[in-house]
Amino acid sequence: MAALHAYDVLDTEAEAEFDDLAALAARICDVPTALVSLVAEDRQWFKARVGLETAQTGRDVSFCARAMLGEGVMIVADTRQDPQFSDNGLVTGPPYVRFYAGAPLVTADGLPLGSLCVLDSAPRPQGLTPFQTNALEVLARQVMNLLELRRALKARDESEQTTRRALEASEYVGAWDWDVAADRGVADE
């Protein structure tokens, strides 16, 4: 959770760069829904979403909470046939997820944050093609690159603000000399 919070991204506004990656994942995998899902303590929040109005769901129904802990893409070809998910509220009720594939979003330190996932309301016994699986992994790495860039830009902006404040404060700082023999202070102007 600390790694996720360090990115300071939860509950931020939509950003076209993330939306574009989700849209590309949906297009490549030929599904109606794709999400950039970040898993927090009690919820999964969607930084980007295509084909889903909901901005978040409870962690208790999160497929991504499981996908982010695995190696590579987690594929559930038919959620109704999978004992882990058959009674999940997202399967038995709206949006009626029948197919899920999620690529983990992992920091450079190996800490999982969530997943880039694609969903369908129809099962896909064939899963994803090798090309689609690889593309989902590549796009997940691009999501992480965007998160890193976003964090670096924020750090740069904070550093520039600190420098600007220091320069503004320096207007009130001067040099003082104490003339010990005369017992008086002299300040520059």
C-alpha positions in Angstrom: 0.0 0.0 0.0 2.9 2.4 0.7 4.2 1.9 -2.8 0.8 2.7 -4.3 0.4 5.8 -2.1 3.8 7.0 -3.1 2.6 7.5 -6.6 -0.2 9.9 -5.3 -2.5 8.8 -8.1 -5.6 7.5 -6.4 -8.7 9.6 -7.1 -7.0 11.8 -9.6 -8.6 13.1 -12.7 -8.6 11.1 -15.9 -5.5 11.5 -18.1 -5.6 10.9 -21.8 -2.3 8.9 -21.8 -3.8 6.3 -19.5 -7.1 6.3 -21.3 -5.3 5.7 -24.6 -3.5 2.7 -23.2 -6.8 1.2 -21.9 -8.5 1.9 -25.3 -5.6 0.2 -27.1 -5.7 -2.8 -24.9 -9.5 -3.2 -25.5 -8.9 -2.9 -29.3 -6.0 -5.3 -29.5 -7.8 -7.9 -27.3 -11.1 -7.3 -29.1 -13.1 -6.8 -25.9 -15.6 -4.1 -24.9 -13.9 -3.2 -21.6 -10.4 -2.4 -20.4 -9.2 -0.9 -17.2 -6.1 0.5 -15.5 -7.0 -0.8 -12.0 -5.1 0.2 -8.9 -5.8 -1.9 -5.8 -6.0 0.0 -2.5 -6.7 -1.2 1.0 -10.5 -1.7 0.6 -11.1 -1.0 -3.1 -9.9 -1.1 -6.6 -9.9 2.3 -8.3 -9.8 2.7 -12.1 -7.3 5.3 -13.3 -8.6 4.6 -16.8 -11.6 2.8 -18.0 -13.2 1.9 -21.4 -16.6 0.4 -21.5 -17.4 0.7 -17.8 -19.0 3.6 -16.0 -18.1 2.6 -12.5 -15.0 4.4 -11.1 -14.2 1.8 -8.5 -15.4 -1.5 -6.9 -14.7 -3.1 -3.6 -11.5 -5.1 -3.2 -13.6 -8.1 -2.2 -14.8 -8.5 -5.8 -11.5 -7.5 -7.4 -10.1 -9.9 -10.0 -7.1 -7.5 -10.3 -6.2 -8.0 -6.6 -5.4 -11.6 -7.6 -3.9 -10.8 -11.0 -1.4 -8.3 -9.6 0.2 -11.0 -7.4 0.9 -13.4 -10.2 3.7 -13.8 -12.8 2.5 -12.7 -16.2 -1.1 -12.3 -17.4 -3.8 -14.0 -15.4 -6.5 -15.3 -17.8 -10.0 -16.5 -16.7 -11.6 -17.9 -19.9 -15.0 -18.4 -18.3 -15.6 -16.9 -14.9 -18.7 -19.0 -14.3 -16.7 -22.1 -14.6 -13.9 -20.9 -12.3 -14.4 -21.8 -8.6 -12.5 -18.7 -7.5 -14.9 -16.3 -9.3 -18.1 -18.1 -10.1 -20.0 -16.5 -7.2 -18.3 -13.1 -7.5 -20.7 -10.2 -7.5 -19.2 -8.9 -10.8 -20.0 -12.2 -12.4 -23.4 -12.8 -11.0 -24.5 -9.2 -11.4 -23.6 -6.1 -13.5 -21.3 -5.9 -15.4 -21.6 -9.7 -15.7 -18.0 -10.4 -16.3 -17.5 -13.7 -18.1 -13.9 -13.3 -19.4 -11.0 -11.6 -17.6 -7.3 -11.1 -18.5 -5.1 -8.9 -16.4 -1.4 -8.0 -16.6 0.2 -6.9 -13.3 1.3 -3.4 -12.8 4.6 -3.8 -10.9 7.1 -1.2 -9.7 10.8 -1.3 -10.5 11.2 -2.7 -6.9 8.8 -5.6 -7.7 5.8 -4.2 -5.8 2.4 -4.8 -7.3 0.0 -1.9 -7.7 -2.9 -3.3 -9.7 -3.3 -4.5 -13.3 -4.1 -3.5 -16.8 -7.1 -5.7 -17.5 -9.6 -6.5 -20.3 -13.1 -7.9 -19.7 -15.9 -9.3 -21.8 -19.5 -10.3 -21.0 -19.0 -13.5 -23.1 -16.7 -16.3 -22.2 -13.6 -16.9 -24.3 -12.6 -20.5 -24.1 -9.6 -19.7 -26.3 -8.4 -17.0 -24.0 -6.1 -14.6 -25.6 -3.7 -15.2 -28.5 0.0 -15.1 -27.8 0.1 -11.7 -29.6 -2.7 -10.3 -27.4 -1.1 -11.7 -24.2 2.2 -10.1 -25.1 0.6 -6.8 -26.1 -1.2 -6.7 -22.7 2.1 -7.2 -20.9 3.8 -4.5 -23.0 0.9 -2.0 -22.4 1.1 -2.8 -18.6 4.8 -1.8 -18.7 3.8 1.4 -20.5 1.2 2.2 -17.7 4.0 1.8 -15.2 6.3 4.1 -17.3 3.5 6.7 -17.2 3.1 6.4 -13.5 6.9 6.8 -13.0 7.0 9.8 -15.4 4.0 11.4 -13.5 5.8 10.9 -10.2 9.1 12.3 -11.6 7.3 15.4 -13.0 5.6 16.0 -9.6 8.9 15.7 -7.8 10.5 18.2 -10.3 7.6 20.6 -9.8 8.0 20.4 -6.0 11.7 21.0 -6.3 11.2 24.0 -8.5 8.6 25.4 -5.9 11.1 24.9 -3.1 13.8 26.7 -5.1 11.4 29.6 -5.9 10.5 29.9 -2.3 14.1 29.9 -1.2 14.9 32.6 -3.7 12.0 34.7 -2.6 13.0 34.3 1.0 16.6 35.4 0.2 15.4 38.9 -0.4 15.0 39.2 3.3 18.4 37.7 4.2 21.6 39.7 4.2 25.1 39.6 5.5 25.9 40.9 8.9 29.3 41.9 10.3 30.0 42.6 13.9 32.6 45.2 14.6 33.8 43.9 17.9 36.1 46.9 18.7 33.3 49.3 18.0 30.7 46.9 19.4 28.3 47.5 16.6 26.7 45.5 13.8 26.9 46.4 10.2 24.5 45.0 7.6 24.8 45.0 3.8 21.9 46.4 1.8 
